[in-house]
C-alpha cells in the first residue's frame, strides 16, 4: 500500500495497464510480471481493468487457467453495465421527450464514441451534462421516475456542479452542469456544447463530446487523487487516441491555455507517450504545452489535486480558494465568502469562517486518528487502561 497519495499508477498498476493495452511482446512481458501479484489483493481500480486485460489476451490467443477467472470478471462487469444502461434509459428517454438536451460523457460517452464492447469500461454510474436552465425540469422528471438524491436534499445554486441520484436497485446517475469540476463556472461550456456530436443511447438521441474535448476531460479529471485509484484515465485516453484519429492538437493546446490546465495536459500526455508508447502524440505539442506560462496558483492547485499531503478538508478548502482565484479573479473578496456560503448551504455569509474552521478541525483530527503514530499511541493507552482496570478489580 502506497504511503503517498498520488494519482499516478504504482509499479504493479503500470504493469497491468501495459498488459491490458499493449500488443505483442511488451504487453505479454508486462502481464507475466504482473501475474506475480496476488489477484485477491488487487485494488478496485485495477479490478476494473481486468475486462480490458481479458480481451487483449484473448485477441492474442493466450491460453492459461487464469483466463477463466478473467472471463468471470469480464462477464460480471458486462452484466452490471447492461443493467445500469437499461435502468437509465427511461430517464434519458423522458428527458429527451421533454426537450432537455443531454450530453453523455465519461464512461457512457466513451463507449458510444469508440463503439466499444460494453464490458470494457466498467461504470458505477452514468454521467451526463445538462444546461442549468433545464434543472427544474430534470429534477422533476428524475424524481418522478423513482430516482432520489444520493446525499439527501438537493441544493441547487451557482456553486453546484453536479447532483447524484440513486434508484431503489442501487444504480446511480450523476447530472452535471459543467464537464470540468474545478472549472465550474462555464468557461468551457459553450465550446463543447457547440461542437457536440449526435449519438444514440439504446435508441434515445443524445450528444457526446468531440474527441479533443473528451481527451481534455479525461486527462484533467483523471489526474486527481481518488481513494479508489483512478488509473483508468490511462486506458480511457489510449482508447480515444487508438480508436480515433480526429484529435485537433492545435485546438487542444489553445483550450488547455484558456482552461489553465496546461500542467495536467502536459504531464498526462507525456506519461502516455513515454510510459505507454503512444506514438501518435506529437512531440511539438508537448513542447508547446511545456512552454505555456503557469501561475503559482495553477501549480499549487495541480499538486493538491494529484498528490494531496494535507488533511482532506484542508486540502479541499485550499483547492477551492485557488480555483476560485483562477477562474474568478475580478470578483472582490466578499465574493469568495458568498461562494463558500452557497457551497456549504449556510444561511449567512458570517457563518463561513466558523464553518471553515470546524471543517478544518475535524479534518485534522481525522487525519491524526488515521496516522500510524496515533494508532500506536491509542494501543498503548488502551493497554494501560486495561492493566489499570485489572489492578482495580
N, C-alpha and C positions, 0 to 999 in steps of 0.2 A: 504493500500500500504506500503510495507516494506521500511524502511529508509536505511538499509544497503544492498548494492548489494551483493547477495550471490547465489551460485549455489544450495544450499540446499533447499529442499521443506519447505514451510511455514506449519503451523499447518493445514490450510484448504487443501493445496495441498497433504499433507501426508494422511489426511483422504480420499481424493479422490483416491489416489494410493492404499490404503488398500481396499477401496470399489471396485476398479476395478480389483484387482489382487488376493485378498484372498477369500477363500471359507468359507462357514459356518457362525457362529455367529460373528466372528471377522470382516469379510467383511461387513455383513449386519449392524452391530452396527456402523461401520465407515460410511456407506452410510447414515444411519438415522441422524447422527450428521452433515455430510457434506450437507445434504439437507436443513439445516437451512441457508446456504449461498444463496445469490441472484444469481440465474443461469445466469441472464442477465449481471452480472458484473464480471463473472469469466474471468481470463486471457486466452490468446490463448493457452498457454502451457497446461492449464487444459482442455480446449475445445478439444484438440487433444487426450485426454484420454477417452472421452465420448464413443467412439465405444467399447473400452475395458470394460467400465462400463456396457454398454448396454448388451454386450454378456455375461458378468459374471452374471448379474442379471437374464437374460433370462434363463441361464443354471440352475439357482436355482428356476425357476418358479415363479419369483416375478411379481405380477400384481399391477400396480399403474398408475394413469393418466399420471404421468410424463414420463412413459416409451415411450409414443408416441413421446414426444419431443426428447428423447434419440435416438429413431429409426430414426427420421428425420436427426439428426447429423450423425448417422451411415451411412445412405444412401447417404448423401452429400459427405462424405469422400470416400465412395466406388466409387461413380461416378467420383470424381476428380482423384483418383488414377488410375482408369481404363483408363480414358482419357490420363493421363500422361504416362502410360505404352505404350499405343498404339501409342502415338506420338514419344516416344523414341525408340520403336522397330526398325524402319527403320534405325536409326543411328547405333544401335548396330549391325544390320544385315550387313550394309555396311562396318563397321569396321572389322567384322569377315571375310567377303569375301576378304578384303584387307590384311588379315593375321595379324591383330592387336590383341594382347592378351588383354582381358578385364577382370577385376575383379570387380564385384559388391560388395558394402559394404554399411554400414549404413542401411537405411530403406529397400531398394530393396534387399540387401543381406540377411537381417534378414528374410524378407518374404519368400525368396526362401529356405533358410536353414531350417527354422522352419515349412515350409509348412503351412503358416497361411492364414486366410481369408484376402484378400487384404484391407479391410476396417479397420482392427485392427491396422494398422501402418500408420496413415496419413503422407503424404510427400509433401513437397513443390518442390522437385526436385529429380532426380535420380543421385546418386553419383557412379562413377566408377574410377578405377585406371588403368593407362596405364604405359608402360615403357617410359622413357624420350626419348629414341631413336626413338619412333614412333610419336613424337609430330607433326612433319610436315605433315605426312600422315593424322593424326587425324584432325588437323585443316583444311586441305584441304577438307576432306570428310564432316565434320560437317558444314562448311560454304556453301558447295555446296548443302546441303540438307535444307538450309534455317534457320540455327541457327547462331546467331551473338553474339559476346562478350557482356556480360551484362554491363561491365564498359568501353565501348569504345574500343580503340585499344588494341590488345593483345600484352603484353610484356612478352617474354619468356626468362628467363636466369636462372642461378643456384640458385637464390633466390626465384624463382617462385615455389609455391607448388600446386596451383590449378588455373583453369580457369573456369569461369562461362559463360554459353551460354543461350540465350533466343530465342524462336521462336515467330512467329507473333501471336500465340494463347496465349502467356503468360506462357508457360511451361518452366522449367529450367532444365539444366543438368550441373553438376559440374564434371569436369575432373581433377583428382588428379594425382600427381606423387608419392606421399607417403601417407600412411594412417594416420600418426600422424602429426598434424600441427606443433607442436613445436619440433619434431624430424625429421626435413625435409631434412636431408642430407643422407638418405638411410641406416641408422643404423639398421633399422628393415625390410628393403625391401626384401632382399634375403630370409629371414626366411618365411615370409608369402606367397611369390610367390612360393617357393619350396614346401610348404605344402598345397597349394590351392586345393580345391575340385572342380570337374566338376559339373556344374548345367545347367539349361535350363531356358531362359527368353523368354517366348512366342515363343518357337521354335528356338531361337538363342542360340548356345552354349556359355556359359560364365563360369567364375570361381567365387568362393566365398571363403572367408577365412575359415580356420578351426575354430572350436568353441572356442578354447582357445585364438587364436589371435583376434577373433571377440569380445570376452569378454574384453580383454585388451583394445581394441579400444573404446568400449562402455563406460568403466569406465573413461579412461583418457580423452576422448573427452567430455564426459558428465559432468565431474566435472570441469566445467568452466562457469563463469557467462555469461549470454546472455540476451539482452534486452527482448527477448521472453523466459520466464522461460523454461529451458532445463530439466525439471523434468522427461521427458520420458526416460532418461538414466536408471532410476529405473525399469521401465516396460520392456525396452529392455533387461537389464541384467537378470531380472527374467524370461523372456520368453526364453532366452538362457539356463538358468540354469534349468528351469522346463521342457522344451521340449527335451533337450538333456542330455545325461549322459556321454559325452566323453570329459569333461574338464580335461586336464592334469595339475594337480595342481603343480607338481614339475617344469614343463616347464613354467607355469605362473610365479612362483617366480623367476626362472632364467631369463626370459625375462624382468621382471619388474626391476631386478637389472641392466641388460645391458642397458635398456632404461632410467634408472634413474627415474622411475615412481612408486617407491615403496610407496610413500606417498599417491597419489590418489588411488592406488590399495588397500592399507590397509584401508583407510578411506571409500572408496566405498563399499568394501566387508563387513566391519564392520557395516555400515549402513544397508545393506541388511540383514545381519544376525540378528541384534538386533531390528531394526525397522519393518522389513518386514517378519520376521520369516522364512528366507531361511535357512533351516537346513542342506542343502547339502554342505554348505561351511565349510570345516574342520577347527577346532579351531587351529590346529597346523600350518595351512597356515597363519592365522592372526598373530600368534606368530612369525613366521619366517619373515613375511613382516615387522612387527614392529621392529624386531631386526636389520634389514638392516641399515647400516650406511648411513646417508644422509648429504650432504654438506649444508652450509648456502645458497648457490645459489639455490639449489633444493628447500629448504623450502621457500625461498623468492619467487621463481617463482610459486610455488604452491599457495601461498597466494595471489599473484597478479592475478592468473587465477580464483581462486574460490571466493574471496571476495575483489575485487579491490576497493581501497579507494582513489586512485589518479585520476586526470582527465584522460580521455580516451587516448589521445595521449601520455601523460607522462607514463601512465601505459603500453602502448603497446611498447614504445621505451625501457623502462627499462626491460620489459619482453623479448624483442628480444635480448638485450645485455646479459642477464643472460643465455638464452638458447644457444646463440652463444658460450658463455664461456663453457657451459656444454658439448656441442657436438663437439666443435672445439677448445679444449684447447691448441693445439700445434700451432695454427695459430698466427702469430705476430699481433701486434696492427693494422697496416695498413689493415689487412685482414677484420676487422670488419667495417672499413670505406668503403672498397670496397663492402662489403655485403650490407650496407645501400644505397650505390650508386645504386646498382642493384635493391634493393627492391623499391626504390623511383623513379627509372628511370631517374637518373641525368646524365649529360654529363661528369662531372669531380668529382673526389674524394673531392676536396677542397670545393665543394658545400654542402657537407654533414652537417658540423656544422651549417651553415646558415639555411639550410632546417629543421634541427632538432630543432633549436631554434624557428623558425617560427611556426612549428607544436606545440611545447610546449606552446608558447604564445597563439595561437588560442585555444588550448585545455583548458588552464587555464581560458581564457576569457569566453569560452562557459560554463565551469563548474560553474564559478561565476554567469553567467547570469541565470543558471538553479536553483540556490540556493534560498531558501526562503528569506534570508536576502536581496538579490539583488532585488527580486520581490517586497518586501516591500518598499525598497528604490526607486525603479522605480515608484511605485504607488504614493509615496509621492512626488517625483519630478514632475510627471505628474499633480498631483493635484495642486502643487504650480504654475506650468507653466500655467495651466488652469485658476487659480484665477488671475494670473498676466495679462493674455490676457483679461479677463473680465474687470478688472480695467482699462486697457489701452483703451479698446473700450468704 
